[in-house]
Amino acid sequence: MNWNYWIRKIHRWVSIIFTAIVTAIFVALGVGTEPAEWVYFLPLAPLFLLLASGLYLFVLPYAAKWGSGQRVAR
């Protein structure tokens, strides 16, 4: 099983969901309807998933270099 592949795939789909939620909130505000207060908390769950998977994907190349014993260029 390739974890990197699945984390990238999940990261992409969660980013689409996050974008759709934020767009829906802005559209609702633009139309003039005031959504309930809990609607503003909807983007937080995908945002935390994006943070976790994004940090993992960011550190991944550095971890591969550390595991192989190469020095990271500064």
Secondary structure, 3 states (H helix, E strand, C coil): CCHHHHHHHHHHHHHHHHHHHHHHHHHHHHHCCCCCHHHHHCCHHHHHHHHHHHHHHHHHHHHHHHHHCCCCCC
